[in-house]
Amino acid sequence: MIKRILKFFFKSLLIIIVLCVALLYIFDYDYILKGVRVVYMTGHTTAYIDDYSYFDNRTIEKGNATFAWATHPEYNKTQSTDRLNTINKELGTVAFMIIKNDSIWYENYAEGFGIDSKTNSFSMAKSMVTGMLGKAIMEGYIKNLDQPVGDFLPEFSQGLAAKTTVGDLSSMSSGLNWTEHYTSPFSITARAYYDPNIRDVMLGLDIVEEPGQKFEYLSGNTQLLGMVIEKATGKKLATYLSESFWKPLGMEHEAIWQLDSEESGMEKAYCCIASNARDFARFGMLFKNKGMFAGEQILPVEFTELATKPRFEDGQMYGYGFWLSDHLDKRIFAMRGILGQYVICIPEDNIMIVRLGHNRGQFVPGESFTEDFFVFIEEAYKMLKNAS
């Protein structure tokens, strides 16, 4: 009797599973199956910092000449504060750096991660894509920030879409019908992460609000911007990033950029560059130093200044590809990823803070950042003060 019941149960369960899979394919949600395989079947509940191994990737090549970071005379001579230790442990920080005067002043790694370890950038990649936009303008591939997106993507050349500019994409003000939702497997954000053809996904979207009027953070904007840069330059994004920044900045390691599918696919422009803390820091340093690196003007001064100040006067702390803050009455700009990935730049004090890890804290009411962002800044300054 029990054997018969168990047989019926497993047979019914199998039928339900087959039916669910069939429905996913029928209604074009089969990308969810990849999400289940990559996330839940590996013991996770969301994307994670070393998930790149489950995706196809394209290499971002480094050059022959590498830039060796200078270490500060006081390198690692000051201990981290108790508050910093606590939050790093609670949120699973795997890399934490303080850079003073372009020299590494403090550096610490955890959980087996180290100087050479790759972790997912998540949305810090958006800052890099904006940098690529600046380079494409500098090299004449794109006229300026006001050039219409429709010049490169004909699908966006009618109605409101025809008013959308490349600058609107970079500054998160396109009016795109995209919902930034990270937990629902049926959201457009989840589809973009797991669908095997991200170009088709993006070209199926519309501009539904007047572009260039207000800030609304949408990852789809950066994906469209990546498609614009790809079309304008005639190069894969990983190739153009390598030529424009990875090689000129003397990155110590090759990086990889997640693709939507096989080698012929497209990079997830809005996220997912796997690299290490030191090389991520170099990109922030380029903007902190107004586009100058090793005596060469890699990006125009005007572009770096524009990218790191607010576009709109509505209280939203976002420029072009960079998050902004005035914490401690400082002018701060930052690259930011969803799990608390940060390259925080404070030009007036020539300080940078880099943090990579598994989780971030809760958003502070009325602020654009989570609590950990402010703690990292405050405790870094305490450490620097203790050393003086």
Secondary structure, 3 states (H helix, E strand, C coil): CHHHHHHHHHHHHHHHHHHHHHHHHHCCCCHHHHHHHHCHHHCCCCCCCCHHHHCCEEEECCCCCCCCCEECCCCCCCCCCHHHHHHHHHHCEEEEEEEECCEEEEEEECCCCCCCCCEECCCHHHHHHHHHHHHHHHCCCCCCCCCEHHHCCHHHCCHHHHHCEHHHHHCCCCCECCCCCCCCCCCHHHHHHHCCCHHHHHHCCCECCCCCCCCCCCHHHHHHHHHHHHHHHCCCHHHHHHHHHHCCCCCCCCEEEEECCCCCCCECCCCCEEECHHHHHHHHHHHHCCCEECCEECCCHHHHHHHCCCCCCCCCCECCCCEEECHHHCCEEEEEECCCEEEEEEHHHCEEEEEEECCCCCECCCCCCEHHHHHHHHHHHHHHHHHC
